[in-house]
Amino acid sequence: QVQLVESGGGLVQPGGSLRLSCLGSGFPFRMYTMAWYRQVPGKEREFVARISTAGITTNYADSVKGRFTISRDKAKNTIYLQMNSLKPEDTAVYYCTAPLLDSWGQGSQVTVSS
């Protein structure tokens, strides 16, 4: 079955960096666009970043553009989200997804606080 497992979250100070990873299994990973979303309690899940199958085309939410970078390693069935210059408003649970499969990971908590 389709599985997506995120890792790499944690507590970081404002201005710091974190890298999230998402390992996919149970589906032909290299054939699917992948994405990151995030959610704060009481709010709807929001789009963060997307990467095409070949890893050439990427899209970002305006709120993270220039600070976050999405990438993928097809040999490892993994996507990454490099997050730099983190702000308190980036605090959320981050989820990876294969949108066409409507499958989601369990989420990884990112907390940005001094």
Protein Blocks (a to p, Z undefined) as FASTA:
>chain_A
ZZdddehiacddehiacddddddehiafklpccddddddehiacddfbdcdfkomaccdd
fklgokaccdddfklopacdddehiafklgccdddddfklopacebjaddddZZ
